[in-house]
Amino acid sequence: MSFSPLNTQDHTTSYRKCLLYGIHGWGKTTQCKHYQEHYGPGFIISGESGLSSVRNAGIDYLPFTSWDGETDPDKGKYSFRSIFEWIRTEDFQNRGYKWICIDSLTELSDHSVRHAENMAKAQAEKTKKAVNGFEVWQTHGAQLIGACKAIRDLPMHVLVTALAKKSQDSNGNTEYWPMIAGNSTKEQLPGIFDCVFCGVMDTSGDRSSSLKTVRYVITSDAQGWKGKVRDEERRLDAVERTGNIVDLMRRMDATPEQYAKWLEKKESASE
C-alpha cells in the first residue's frame, strides 16, 4: 500500500477554527462582518435572531429553531440538523463560501438539551421506566460536541460564538466558561478548536465626560478566562486591545516582512 503524505504548509492547516465567547454586547456577531470583509462571502447558522448588527454586510444565513424538529422553509422553520445536512450538499459547496459561523452555541446548546430530553422521555414511555437523567446529559454532550467537530472539520474558516458564564472552581476562584449546558461538555469544548478567544470590555471615563467602552480579547488561560491560540510565531499577547479578532488572524498569518512592518508601526505609535 502506498501513501501520499500531506504537508503542514498545504491548505489542510490554512483554515482558522475559532471559538469566541464573551459578555453581552462585546460584538461576537459583528465578527461575521469582519470575516466577510477579510475572507470573502460566508454563511451564518443563526439561533439568536440578532443579526441587525451585520444587516448591511449582506451575509447569507439560515435560522435554526430546533435541533431536529420541523423544517418548513415556507414557515421560516429550520432544524439545525437539516441545515447541517444541506451544508454537506453540492449546492452549498458551489456557493463559494469561505467561512461559516454558528451564532450562537449557547442557543444551540439549549435546543440540544431539549432534544435529548424528548428522546429520553420517548424511550421511558416505550420501556415503562423512569427518564434516565444521566443519559440525557450524555446524549446532549455527544451531539453538541459532535456537531462542533463536524462544523470545525469543514474545509473553510470556522467561527463559533457563545455567551460567557461566570462560575467558581472548587477553590473559590472565579472562572469564565462558554455558556453551554453540562459541565463536562463546556470543559471539553475549548479543546477542539485551534483558537479560543475571550471577549471582555472595560468602560473608562466618568459622568462628567464621555464614557468610552474599550474591547479586549484574552488569548490565553488568564484572569479566569479559558483562552488559547495556536500561534506558531508567538505574536499575540495574552491580552489584546481590539474588538476585531481578524486583526489577530492577520498578525498570525503575516509574513516576516509584514510582521516587521507591523512592529515598526506599533513602536512609532507608542512614542
GIFENGI-V625023 format. One record per backbone hydrogen bond with DSSP energy under -0.5 kcal/mol. NH is the residue of the N-H (numbers start at 1). CO is the residue of the C=O. If there is no record, write none. Layout:
# GIFENGI-V625023
nh,co
NH,CO
NH,CO
This chain:
# GIFENGI-V625023
nh,co
5,3
10,7
13,10
14,11
15,11
17,15
18,16
18,158
19,195
20,160
21,197
22,162
23,199
26,23
31,27
31,28
32,29
33,30
34,30
35,31
36,32
37,33
38,34
39,35
40,35
40,36
43,99
44,60
45,101
46,44
46,62
47,103
48,103
53,50
54,51
55,52
57,54
58,54
58,55
60,42
62,44
64,46
65,78
66,78
72,77
75,72
76,72
76,73
77,72
78,76
80,66
81,67
83,79
84,80
85,81
86,82
87,83
88,84
89,86
92,86
93,89
94,90
95,92
96,93
98,41
99,41
100,157
101,43
102,159
103,45
103,101
105,161
108,104
109,105
110,106
111,107
112,108
113,109
114,110
115,111
116,112
117,113
118,114
119,115
120,116
121,117
122,118
123,119
124,120
125,121
126,122
127,123
128,124
129,124
133,131
136,132
137,133
138,134
139,135
140,136
141,137
142,138
143,139
144,140
145,141
146,142
147,143
148,144
149,145
150,146
151,147
152,148
153,149
154,151
156,154
157,98
158,16
159,100
160,18
161,102
162,20
164,22
165,177
167,175
169,173
172,169
175,167
176,224
177,165
179,163
180,178
186,182
187,183
188,184
189,185
190,186
191,188
192,189
193,190
194,17
195,17
196,228
197,19
197,195
198,218
199,21
199,197
200,198
200,216
202,214
204,202
204,212
209,206
212,204
214,202
214,212
216,200
217,240
218,198
219,217
219,238
220,238
222,220
222,225
225,222
226,176
227,220
228,196
231,229
232,230
234,231
240,217
242,240
247,244
248,244
249,245
250,246
251,247
252,248
253,249
254,250
254,251
259,255
260,256
261,257
262,258
263,259
264,260
265,261
266,262
267,263
268,264
269,265
270,266
271,267
271,268
